[in-house]
């Protein structure tokens, strides 16, 4: 991946658009908008990707919003990146089969990292999702700690063919107080894989700050933004415009 890409997010629970504050299923914000219509609005604004998460599956390990994800992938022409409960090659193949361009593997990346290896070896696009509290990676819908640091896990995915690592700082997620710039800089310094930031974006300035992160010439590959767009704190059009590096949205 080159440049800096905006990934507007659609989090699904019971078939509807929601956001969780700091990953807490008891602190849910539910939106009335139809997920497919939201995805189409993101595409119309010029978003180069759409990021979709099955929150029910992230918690249970069983696909629960497959039909909605399929409808989104079928409705838009931009690539869809999807995760949540992708713990086997079969689960990933079910998403690829309905048009998802790239799957995000989170819990399995910790518990069975060969899933990432096998998907990449099959020629699929795959991202590693490492969701952290501080440095510790959380698993199973963020409800359990893994006991492992992100910096212990990152070397395992060097040279296996993963497109990117997506790093979500759970303490910041859904709060809008700003991303974990220091933590993301440390991740950039620790891996050669493209790094996509997630968690904490609440303003256009936050997007710009992420696009400006530079560690020895390495920059972030993009940012996932959800609640700030759904709440109308920033518009999707402005978010797309802010995710610009060298005059080009990628």
N, C-alpha and C positions, 0 to 999 in steps of 0.2 A: 504494500500500500504506500502511496506517496501522498504528500500533502496532509491536510488536517480536515477530517470529515465530521459532519454533524450526524449523529444517530438519534433522531427523535424517538422516544420510547413509548410503547403501549404495553402496560402491564395488565394481564388478564386474570380475573378471578370470577368464577361462576359465569363466564362468558361476557363479562363487562369490563370496562376500563376502570382501573383503580390505581391508587398509589399507597404504599405502606410507608409510614414514618419510621426511619431507622430499621427497616425490615421487620417491624412488629406487626404480626397479623391481627392483633387486637387494636391497632391504630391505623385503620384503613380509611382512606378518602375515596369515595366512589363517585364516578362521573356518569352522567346520563347519556353521553355521546355514544353513538354506535361505533365500535372499533374499526369497522371497514371504512366508514365515512371519515373517521379521524385519519386513518392511513392515507386515504385519497387526498385529504387536505394537506398532509405532510408532503406528499409527492407533488401536488400542485404548487406548493411554495418553493420547490426546488431542492428538497432534501435528497441527498444522494443515496441514503440507506434508510430503512425503517427497522427498528429494534423491537422485537416482541418477546415478552416473557410470560410463560405459563406459570403463574405463582402457585396454583393448586398442585401442579406436577412437581414444582421445586420442593414443595413440602412433603409430598407423598411418594414421589418417584413414578407415578402413573399419569400418563397424559390425560388431561381433563378438558383442555380447550383446543383440541386438535382441529375441530371443524372451523372454529373462528380463525385460527392461524392459516388454515387452508384457504379460507375466504379472503383473508387479507392478501396472501401471496398471489391469489388468482386475480385480485382486483387491481393491483399496482404493477407498474412496469419496472420500478426501481428494485434493487435487490433487498430481500428481507433476511435479517439475521435473527435467529430465534434460539432461545434457551429455556431452561426450567425443566428439571426432571430428565434431562438427556443423559442417561446413565449407562446405556448400552448402544452398540452399533445398530441394533434393530430399531431402537427409539429414534436415533438420528435418521436412519433410512426412511422412517415414516414421515419425517419432516421434509427431507430432501424430495421425497416422492410427491409432495403436494406443492413443490415450487420454492421451498426455503433455500436460499443461496448458501447460507453459512450457519452451522449449528454452534452453539456455545455449550461447552462441556464444563461443568463446575464441580459438583460433588464427585463425579467419577474421575475427574482429573486428580483428585486427592486419593480416592479409595481404589481406583482401578485405572491408572493413567494409560494403560495399553489401549483403552478406548480411543484416546486421541491419536495414538500411533496408527491404529487400524483404520480409522476414518481418513487420515491423511494419506496412508498407503493406498487406499481405494480411490484416491483422487478427489476426495471431497474437501470442501473448504470448511475449516473448523477453527474455532477460537477457544482459548482456555479462559474460563471465568474464575478468577480468584477474588473472592469477596472477603474483606478483612475487617477485623476489629483491632485497631492498632496495627500490628504485624501478623497476628494470628488469623489464619484462613478459617472461615466458618463454612459449614456444609449443611445439607438437607434443609434448604429454605432458610438458611442463616440461623437455624434454631439450635445448632450444635457447634461447638468448637472442635477443630480437628487436632489441636495440640501441636500444629506445625506452623512455622513461620513461612510467609510468602517467599522469603529469601532462601529458605531451605528447598522449596518446591520449584522455583523458577529454573534451576539448571536442568531438571528432568526433561524440560520441554525444548531445550536447545536442539536445533537441527532435526526435529521430528516432522517438520512440514506444517506446523500450525501457522495460520495466518497472523494471529495476534493474541495477546493476552489482555483481557478486560479486567481492570482493577477497580473494584467498588469499595470505598471506605464507608463501612456501614454506619459509623458514628455520624457521618455527614449526610447520609442518603435521605432525601426527602425534606431536609431542613432548610435548604436555600441559603445557608450561611457562608458558602464558599467551599471549593474543593480542597483536597489535601495535597497542596502543591509540593510540600517537602517530601511526603511519602511517595508521590508519583515520580519525583526527581530521583529518589533512591532506587525505584524500580527501573527507571530508564538506565541508570548506571549499572544495574545488575543483570540486564539481559539484552540480547540483540534482537529479540522478537519485537514487532510493532506493539506499542502499548496504547490502549484506548482507556480513557478516564471515565469514571462514573461516580456520581454521588456529590451532592452539595451545591450544584449550580443553581443560582437564584437570580442571576443578572447577566446582562450582556458582557459586563466587565469580567465576570468569571470565565466566560467562554474565551474572551480575548486573552486573559491571563494564562489559560491552559494552552492556547495556541502559541504563546510566547515562551513556554518552558523550553529550555535548551540545556542539555547536559553533554558537554564535549561534542557538540554538533548534532546530537540526537534530539529529536523532537517527538512529541506525542502524535499519534496517528489519528486521533479524533476524540470526541466526547459524546457520551450518552446523556441526553437531557429529557426529563420526563415531567415531573410535577410542576416546574416553573412554567412550562408551556401549557399544560392542561389547566392550571389555575389562572392563566392569562397574565401572569407576572411579566412574562416576555412573550411576544408573538412568534409563531413559527417562522414568519417571514424575516423578522429581525434576527432570530437565532441563526437562520441559514446565512444571512448577510454577515453576521459576526464571525462565523466559522470560515474565515477566508485567510489564506496564507499566500503571499505573493500575488495577490489580486485575482486568485482563481478559487472557486468553490470546487472541491473534489469529492 
